[in-house]
Amino acid sequence: MAARTVVIRCPICLAWNRVDMDRIGHGPKCHACSRPLRMELPHRLLQTEDFDRMLNEAHVPILVDLYADWCGPCKVLAPVLDEVARDGAGRLLVLKVNVDHHPGIAARYGVQGVPTLLWLEGGQERDRLVGFPGREALYAWVQNQLAVTQRP
């Protein structure tokens, strides 16, 4: 079985780090600055050009939240996504992408409204959810996506 890894940038020193998702209980740290890499929290995309690298080198699903700071439903969704990231730590990576800072990514996926959640596997979109349907419906959607991902 292939290692379940992701690559992320350290939010402090911006160094790239490969993280083994099966070992996140050991508290991964940045190889350059030794600061903790908080895998139980959503990661914010720092630079647009990092997006493709993260997608192409991820060996777990990525849940992408395309949001805007001015969006009311996005603000309501944010703490629920924090819970999803914490509960899914080791099984998926939650990535937040501000559409005002990264409009090219939103355009690439034809995003016309926020929040839009993309489920990406192997760099490809597998599903999407537009709007915030509520905590229970979001959790059901994530659990269904994880179940489909884990099928042989």
C-alpha positions, 0 to 999 in steps of 0.5 A: 500500500502506498504511503498516505502523505501530503505536502504542505508549507509551514505557515511560519517559515514557508518550507515545504514538508512531506507529512505521513498522514498515518503518523500525525499522532506523533506531532509532525514538525517543520523540518526547517524551523521545527514548529508544529504542523497542525494537521488537525486544522484547515490549511490556508493556501498561501500562494496560488502556485502552491495549489497544484503541487499540493494536489499532485503530491497528496495521497489522501483526499483534499477537501477544498473550501473556496470562501470569501471573508465577506461571505456570511455562510462562509463564516458559519461554515468555518468552525464546522470545517475546523471540526471536520479537519480535526475529526478527519485528521489522517484521512483527509486534508482540509484546505481553505482558498480565499477566492478574492486572493486566488481568483484563478483557482475559483475560475479553474473550477467554475466557482460561481458562489461561495462557499463551494466545497470541492472533494479532490482525489488524485488532483481531480475533482470527484464531487462538490457541495455549493453553499452550507447545508448545515452541520449534519448534512456536511458531515454526512457528505464528508463521511460518504466521500470518505467511504467511497474513497476507501472502497477497493 
